[in-house]
Structures are given as C-alpha cells and as structure tokens.
Amino acid sequence: MNNFFRGVLVLSAAAFVGECLEFFINVVLARELGDEAFGMYMAILPTLLFVVVLASLELPVSISKLVAEKEPTYHWSILVHALQLATLCALTVMLAAIWVLPLLPVFEKYHSGIQWLMILLVPVITFSSVVRGYLIGAKKTTKIAIANILKRALQLSGLLLVFQLFSLESDVAIFMALLALKLSELLVLVYLLVVFISNMRRVKTVKQTPMSGNEVRKKLLAVSVPTTGLRIFHSATFAIKPFLITQALGHAGMVESVALVQYGKLAGVAFTIGFFPAFIAHALLVVLIPIVSESYEKRDFATLHYYLKLSILVTVVYGAPVVLGFYFFADPITTLFFEDSPASGYLQILIPYFLFHYFATPLQAYLIGIGLVKDAFLHSLYATTVSFLLMISLGSMPSLQMDGIILGMNMGAVLLTLLHYVTICRKLGLNVLLGTKTRWNL
C-alpha cells in the first residue's frame, strides 16, 4: 500500500506540474494564434495523436504488464525482443504515414511541413514507449514523473521563445507550435535513454534467464494489439469529432467558421480545464496496471478487491470537490483564455463528462490488468456509438446546438464508466456495492 500511495503521489505531483504547464501552453496558443488559428490547431491535433497511437503500439502498457509479471532475471530478454518489435513497428508506421498523409484532405489548409513533422515523430514515440513501459513495470515512478514534467516545460519554453522572437502568419505559427511539441518529445527521449541505459547496466549484473522471441512477442502483442485497437478507436473518434460537431452545428444553422471557433473554445478551453485534474486519474492508471497485473497473475483477489475500492475512494475524494469548483467558478477560470467566452457555460454542462472520465481511467487499468482489454474496446464502441448518435441528433437542433453536443458527450461518458464498473465487479465476484457476491470468474 505504501508503494501505491508513494507512486500515486509522485506521479500526481509531477502530473500536476505538467498540467499547469499544459494549461499555460494552451493559454499561450489561444492568445498568440487567435480564435480561428487556435481552432485549426485544435482540429489538427487529433490527427497528430492518431499517428502517436500507431507509433506507440501501446508498448508502455504491454511491456509494463509483462515486466511486472516476470522476475528481474527475465527483464533483459524482454527488452531486447521489445526493441526489435518497436523497430519493426516504427518502420511500418513511417512507411504508411509517408503514403497516406499526403492523401488526406485535412492537410490542405495547413503548412506542408506538418506532414513531415508527424512522420519524423514516429520513431521518437516508439522508442520512448519501450523505455516508459520498462520504467512503469519496474515501478520507477520518479523517472516517469521527471520525463512528464520535462516534456511540458520544454514545449512551453519553445513556444514562448518562438512567439517572442517572431511575428508569424497563422499557418507558420501552427507549424511552429507543433514543431515545439516534436522537439520536446525528442529531448525527453534523450533523457529516457540515459535513464534506461543506467538501469540496464544494473539489470545485466543479475544472472539472466532468456525468453524466446516468439513468447515475448506473443505476450506483448496479446496486450498491445487490442489496447492499440482501443486507442486507435479513441483517436479516430477524437479526430472525427471536430468535423462531426461542426457539421451538426451547421445543420442547426450555425456558419462553419463560427462552428470551428466554438469547437476551439470547447476543446481548447473547456476540455483543458475539465481534464486538468485527470492527472490523478492517470497516476492511478500507471500505478494500478503493474499492481493489478501482478495480483491477478498470483490470483490474489483480496488485493484486487482492496485496490479497486481504494481507487474509487480516491476518485471520489478529489473528483467531487473539483467538479463543484468548476460549476461555481467557471467564469473566472475560462476568462483566462478568452474574455466573455461561451466556454464557461460549456464547462458547467460538461461536469458529468469529466467526473465519469475520472472514474473510467483507473477502471480501465483494472480491465487491462485482468486481461479484459477486448471488453474495454467493446465498451468504448457502445458508448461512443450512443454518444455520437445523440450528438448528431441533439446538436442539429437549433434550440440546443452546442448544448446538445455536450449532452450527447455526457451520456457517452456515463455509459462507458458503468460498463467498465459492472464488468470488473462481475469478473472479481463482487456486487455493485463492492461486496463479495460469487466465486471468482477465472
């Protein structure tokens, strides 16, 4: 338990600093880019994140799970085979990106260099994922925390430097903003490699037990493929969402340029604020995956029950006060970005969306740890389908417009969390009140 709280506190503290920096990054972008360019930046960001998901192959999750389940004598063999898999993955994604990205119409309004930024980002993300996976599985939370802070600090520094020194056209300004993001990832990779090499020297001093490449790849891909499928689905829907929202608002009578500005304020302001406290949920996810994986491998259900209750309690303790603060102080918070912004109203209506996502994140860690990644994917599919249908129907109503979009998003978040929770309770032999109900469903 001490390791659990220590890990959560270290990662939460680092993530808090990182989220503060992310907050200032979005403030700088909103003020320097202006309404329309900021909307364009937020609209291209999901495509960038989609490339990142493909490049990572969710190796941080699969490697951390396998490292947590195996003794240190197996770690060197695991990492050698993981690096081979990562190299193949990086080459495949880069070749696919070189072929596909120029064909996408989404890039027509953007600087041509953005495509190459995405392509060159692939190997950086892939090899960072291997190192992160090992450090998470080996419970080196402090190193992960430093890397997270370093990334945001470097990105913010780059943005401030560029916008202070140069006056740029909107397309070049968006390109430079994304370049700052890429360079921050590259410098963080250098730091992670230094940490990784240092740890590997200590690991090699222990007598190593080899694992076959087929066994390692099979175990990694058994987690990576469905988890990547889940992340691809999330990223694809996130990439589609701005276009779906602007089309729905268009059907409601809103001009396209106005709809794009409204989406920029929804995604760049309300989402930035609402997901700010999610650093605690992410810290829970990172700490829980190795704990749940190791406990489930040993069939230690008492520990699994305990940490499930504890993670839900932690979420209630921080989540409830946070969303109340959002509701009562929405105006002064959102005016940090834009004055007289409709984002304050968006933030208030989005409270269920944020609160249930705080719960869904640690629950997803449980699904991964107990081998129910397929269920997590199906839950996301069901919830997103319901959410999109409601967003289209309600958002197209002239009387609701953006409020209808947000109501559809709220329903999707509630449904996703409930599906995760009921599935975990059933798998671990618990009722919905977390009392023991049945024999464990192995």
C-alpha positions in Angstrom: 0.0 0.0 0.0 2.9 2.4 0.8 4.3 1.8 -2.7 0.8 2.5 -4.1 0.4 5.9 -2.4 4.0 6.8 -3.0 3.7 6.1 -6.7 0.3 7.9 -6.9 1.6 11.0 -5.0 4.9 11.2 -7.0 3.1 10.9 -10.4 0.2 13.1 -9.3 2.6 15.9 -8.1 4.6 15.6 -11.4 1.4 15.5 -13.5 0.0 18.5 -11.6 3.1 20.5 -12.6 2.7 19.1 -16.1 -1.0 20.0 -16.3 -0.2 23.5 -15.0 2.3 23.8 -17.8 -0.2 22.4 -20.3 -2.7 24.9 -19.1 -0.2 27.8 -19.8 0.7 26.2 -23.1 -3.0 26.4 -24.2 -3.3 30.0 -22.8 -0.2 31.0 -24.9 -1.6 29.3 -28.0 -5.0 30.8 -27.6 -3.7 34.3 -27.3 -0.9 34.1 -29.9 -2.8 32.2 -32.6 -6.2 33.9 -32.3 -9.6 32.4 -32.5 -9.6 30.9 -36.0 -5.9 29.6 -36.0 -6.4 28.2 -32.5 -9.5 26.3 -33.8 -7.4 25.0 -36.7 -4.6 23.9 -34.2 -7.1 22.0 -32.1 -8.7 20.4 -35.2 -5.3 19.0 -36.5 -4.2 17.8 -33.0 -6.4 14.7 -33.1 -4.7 13.6 -36.3 -1.3 14.0 -34.7 -2.5 12.0 -31.7 -3.7 9.3 -34.0 -0.2 8.9 -35.5 1.2 8.9 -32.0 -1.1 6.0 -31.0 0.0 3.9 -34.0 3.7 4.7 -33.3 3.5 3.7 -29.6 1.6 0.4 -30.3 0.6 0.8 -26.6 4.0 -0.7 -25.7 4.1 1.2 -22.4 1.0 -0.9 -21.3 2.1 -4.3 -22.6 5.7 -4.0 -21.5 4.9 -2.7 -18.1 2.4 -5.6 -17.6 4.9 -8.2 -18.7 7.8 -6.7 -16.7 5.5 -6.6 -13.6 4.6 -10.2 -14.0 8.1 -11.5 -14.5 11.1 -11.7 -12.2 14.1 -9.3 -12.9 16.1 -12.2 -14.4 13.8 -12.1 -17.4 13.8 -8.3 -18.0 16.8 -8.1 -20.3 15.4 -10.7 -22.6 12.0 -9.0 -22.6 13.5 -5.6 -23.5 15.8 -7.0 -26.3 12.8 -8.5 -28.1 10.6 -5.5 -27.3 13.1 -3.2 -29.0 13.1 -5.5 -32.1 9.3 -5.3 -32.2 9.5 -1.5 -31.7 11.9 -1.1 -34.6 9.6 -3.0 -36.9 6.6 -1.1 -35.7 8.3 2.3 -36.3 9.4 1.4 -39.8 5.9 0.2 -40.8 4.1 3.2 -39.4 6.6 5.6 -41.1 6.1 4.0 -44.5 2.4 4.0 -44.0 2.4 7.7 -43.0 4.6 8.7 -46.0 2.0 7.0 -48.2 -1.3 8.0 -46.5 -0.8 11.5 -45.0 -0.4 13.4 -48.4 -3.7 11.9 -49.5 -5.7 13.3 -46.5 -7.7 16.5 -47.4 -7.4 17.7 -43.8 -3.8 19.0 -44.5 -4.9 21.3 -47.4 -5.3 24.3 -45.2 -2.0 23.7 -43.2 1.7 24.2 -43.7 3.2 21.4 -45.8 5.9 20.7 -43.2 3.3 19.5 -40.7 3.1 16.1 -42.5 6.9 15.6 -42.2 6.7 16.5 -38.5 4.2 13.7 -37.9 6.3 11.2 -39.9 9.6 12.1 -38.0 7.8 11.9 -34.7 7.0 8.2 -35.2 10.4 6.7 -34.1 10.7 9.1 -31.2 7.4 8.0 -29.8 8.0 4.3 -30.5 11.3 4.1 -28.6 10.1 6.3 -25.8 7.2 3.9 -25.4 9.6 0.9 -24.8 11.6 2.8 -22.1 8.4 4.1 -20.4 6.9 0.6 -20.4 10.0 -0.8 -18.6 10.1 2.0 -16.1 6.4 1.7 -15.3 6.7 -2.1 -14.9 9.8 -1.8 -12.7 7.9 0.8 -10.6 10.4 3.6 -11.4 7.7 6.2 -10.9 10.1 9.1 -10.2 11.8 8.8 -13.6 8.4 8.8 -15.4 7.4 11.8 -13.3 10.5 13.8 -14.3 10.0 12.9 -18.0 6.4 14.1 -17.9 7.4 17.5 -16.4 10.4 17.9 -18.8 8.2 17.4 -21.8 5.7 20.2 -21.0 8.4 22.5 -19.7 10.4 22.2 -23.0 7.3 22.6 -25.1 6.2 25.8 -23.2 9.8 27.2 -23.4 9.9 26.6 -27.1 6.5 28.3 -27.7 7.4 31.3 -25.6 10.8 31.7 -27.4 9.2 31.4 -30.9 6.3 33.8 -30.3 8.5 36.4 -28.5 11.1 36.4 -31.3 8.9 36.2 -34.4 5.7 37.5 -35.8 4.3 34.6 -37.9 1.5 34.0 -40.3 -1.2 31.7 -39.0 -0.1 28.6 -41.0 3.5 29.1 -40.0 2.5 29.7 -36.4 0.6 26.4 -36.2 3.6 24.6 -37.8 6.0 26.1 -35.2 3.6 25.2 -32.3 3.7 21.6 -33.5 7.4 21.7 -34.0 7.8 22.7 -30.4 5.8 19.7 -29.4 8.0 17.4 -31.5 11.3 18.8 -30.2 10.1 18.4 -26.6 9.4 14.7 -27.3 12.8 14.3 -28.8 14.6 15.8 -25.8 12.6 13.7 -23.4 13.6 10.6 -25.4 17.3 11.6 -24.8 16.6 11.8 -21.0 14.8 8.5 -21.0 17.6 6.7 -22.9 20.1 7.9 -20.3 17.9 6.5 -17.5 17.3 3.3 -19.4 21.0 2.6 -20.1 21.8 3.2 -16.5 19.1 0.8 -15.3 20.1 -1.8 -17.9 23.6 -1.9 -16.6 22.3 -2.9 -13.2 19.9 -5.4 -14.6 22.7 -7.2 -16.5 24.6 -7.7 -13.3 21.9 -10.2 -12.3 22.1 -13.7 -13.9 19.6 -13.5 -16.8 17.1 -16.1 -17.9 16.3 -15.9 -21.6 12.8 -15.9 -23.1 12.2 -16.8 -26.7 11.3 -14.0 -29.1 8.1 -15.7 -30.0 7.0 -15.9 -26.4 7.8 -12.3 -25.7 6.1 -11.0 -28.9 3.1 -13.2 -28.3 2.6 -11.8 -24.7 3.3 -8.2 -25.8 1.0 -8.3 -28.8 -1.7 -10.1 -26.8 -2.0 -6.8 -24.8 -0.7 -4.3 -27.4 -3.0 -5.2 -30.3 -6.3 -4.9 -28.5 -5.1 -1.9 -26.5 -3.9 -0.2 -29.6 -7.2 -1.0 -31.2 -8.9 0.7 -28.3 -6.6 3.7 -28.5 -7.0 3.9 -32.3 -10.7 3.8 -31.9 -10.5 6.6 -29.3 -8.1 8.6 -31.5 -10.2 8.1 -34.6 -13.3 9.2 -32.9 -11.4 12.2 -31.4 -10.2 13.0 -34.9 -13.7 12.7 -36.4 -15.3 14.6 -33.5 -14.5 18.2 -34.7 -15.9 17.6 -38.1 -19.0 15.8 -36.8 -19.6 18.7 -34.3 -19.2 21.4 -37.0 -21.5 19.5 -39.4 -24.1 19.1 -36.7 -23.9 22.8 -35.8 -24.1 23.6 -39.5 -27.4 21.7 -39.7 -28.6 23.7 -36.7 -28.0 26.9 -38.7 -24.5 27.9 -37.5 -22.0 29.2 -40.0 -19.0 26.9 -40.5 -16.3 29.4 -39.4 -18.3 30.2 -36.3 -18.8 26.5 -35.5 -15.0 26.0 -35.8 -14.3 28.8 -33.4 -16.9 27.3 -30.9 -15.2 23.9 -31.2 -11.8 25.5 -30.5 -13.3 27.0 -27.3 -14.9 23.7 -26.3 -11.8 21.6 -27.0 -9.1 24.1 -26.2 -10.7 25.8 -23.2 -13.4 23.7 -21.6 -11.6 20.4 -22.2 -8.2 21.8 -21.0 -9.8 23.0 -17.7 -12.0 19.9 -17.2 -9.3 17.4 -17.8 -6.8 19.3 -15.7 -7.5 17.2 -12.6 -7.3 14.0 -14.6 -3.6 13.8 -13.8 -4.6 12.0 -10.6 -6.7 9.5 -12.7 -3.7 9.0 -15.0 -1.4 8.5 -12.0 -3.8 5.8 -10.7 -3.8 4.1 -14.1 0.0 4.0 -14.3 0.4 2.7 -10.7 -2.5 0.2 -10.9 -1.5 -1.6 -14.1 1.5 -3.4 -12.6 -0.2 -4.0 -9.2 -3.3 -5.4 -10.8 -1.3 -7.5 -13.3 0.9 -9.0 -10.6 -2.0 -9.6 -8.2 -4.2 -11.3 -10.9 -1.2 -13.4 -12.1 -1.0 -14.7 -8.5 -4.8 -14.9 -8.1 -4.6 -12.6 -5.1 -8.2 -11.4 -5.2 -8.2 -9.8 -1.7 -5.6 -7.4 -3.0 -7.6 -6.8 -6.2 -10.7 -6.0 -4.2 -8.8 -3.7 -1.9 -7.2 -1.6 -4.6 -10.5 -1.3 -6.5 -12.2 0.1 -3.5 -9.2 2.4 -2.8 -9.0 3.8 -6.3 -12.8 4.6 -6.3 -12.5 6.3 -2.9 -9.5 8.4 -4.1 -11.5 9.4 -7.2 -14.5 10.5 -5.1 -12.3 12.4 -2.7 -10.7 14.6 -5.4 -13.4 14.4 -8.1 -16.4 15.7 -6.2 -14.8 19.0 -4.9 -13.2 19.6 -8.3 -16.4 19.5 -10.4 -18.2 21.7 -7.8 -15.4 24.2 -8.2 -15.8 24.1 -12.0 -19.5 24.8 -11.6 -19.3 27.7 -9.3 -16.1 29.3 -10.7 -16.5 28.6 -14.4 -16.5 32.3 -15.4 -13.2 33.5 -13.8 -11.4 30.3 -15.0 -12.4 30.4 -18.6 -11.7 34.2 -18.9 -8.0 33.3 -18.6 -8.3 32.2 -22.2 -10.8 34.5 -23.8 -13.0 37.2 -22.3 -16.8 36.8 -22.5 -16.4 33.3 -23.7 -19.2 30.7 -24.0 -16.7 28.2 -22.7 -17.8 28.9 -19.2 -21.3 27.5 -20.0 -19.7 24.6 -21.8 -17.6 23.8 -18.7 -20.6 23.8 -16.4 -22.7 21.4 -18.6 -19.7 19.1 -19.1 -19.3 18.3 -15.4 -20.8 14.8 -15.7 -18.5 14.1 -18.7 -15.3 15.0 -16.7 -16.4 13.3 -13.4 -17.2 10.0 -15.0 -14.0 10.0 -17.0 -12.1 10.4 -13.8 -13.7 7.1 -12.7 -13.3 5.4 -16.1 -9.5 5.8 -16.2 -8.5 3.7 -13.2 -11.2 1.2 -14.1 -9.6 0.8 -17.5 -6.3 0.0 -15.7 -8.2 -2.9 -14.0 -9.6 -4.2 -17.3 -6.1 -4.2 -18.7 -4.5 -5.8 -15.7 -7.1 -8.7 -15.5 -6.9 -9.3 -19.3 -10.2 -7.7 -20.4 -8.9 -5.3 -23.0 -11.4 -6.7 -25.5 -14.2 -5.7 -23.1 -12.8 -2.2 -22.7 -12.8 -1.9 -26.5 -16.4 -3.1 -26.8 -17.5 -0.7 -24.0 -15.9 2.2 -25.9 -17.6 1.2 -29.1 -21.0 1.0 -27.5 -20.6 4.3 -25.5 -19.2 6.2 -28.5 -21.9 5.0 -30.8 -24.6 6.2 -28.4 -22.7 9.4 -27.8 -22.3 10.2 -31.5 -25.9 9.5 -32.3 -27.0 11.8 -29.5 -24.5 14.5 -30.5 -25.8 14.5 -34.1 -29.5 14.5 -33.2 -29.3 16.9 -30.3 -26.6 19.2 -31.8 -28.6 19.6 -35.0 -31.5 21.1 -33.1 -31.4 25.0 -33.4 -32.7 25.3 -29.8 -29.7 23.3 -28.4 -26.7 23.5 -30.8 -23.6 23.1 -28.7 -25.6 22.3 -25.6 -27.0 19.3 -27.4 -23.5 18.2 -28.5 -22.4 18.3 -24.8 -25.4 16.4 -23.6 -24.5 13.6 -26.0 -20.9 13.6 -24.8 -22.1 13.3 -21.1 -24.3 10.3 -21.9 -21.3 8.5 -23.5 -19.1 9.1 -20.5 -21.7 7.8 -18.1 -22.4 4.7 -20.1 -18.6 3.9 -20.6 -17.9 4.1 -16.8 -20.9 2.0 -15.9 -20.0 -0.7 -18.4 -16.4 -0.8 -17.1 -17.5 -1.0 -13.5 -20.1 -3.7 -13.9 -17.7 -5.9 -15.9 -15.0 -5.6 -13.3 -17.4 -6.4 -10.5 -18.6 -9.5 -12.3 -15.1 -10.7 -13.1 -13.9 -10.3 -9.5 -17.0 -11.8 -7.9 -18.3 -8.5 -6.5 -21.7 -6.9 -6.4 -22.2 -3.3 -7.5 -21.7 -2.2 -3.9 -18.3 -3.9 -3.9 -19.4 -6.7 -1.5 -18.3 -10.3 -2.2 -21.1 -12.0 -4.3 -19.9 -15.1 -6.0 -16.9 -17.3 -6.6 -14.3 -15.6 -8.8 -14.8 -15.9 -12.5 -11.4 -17.0 -13.7 
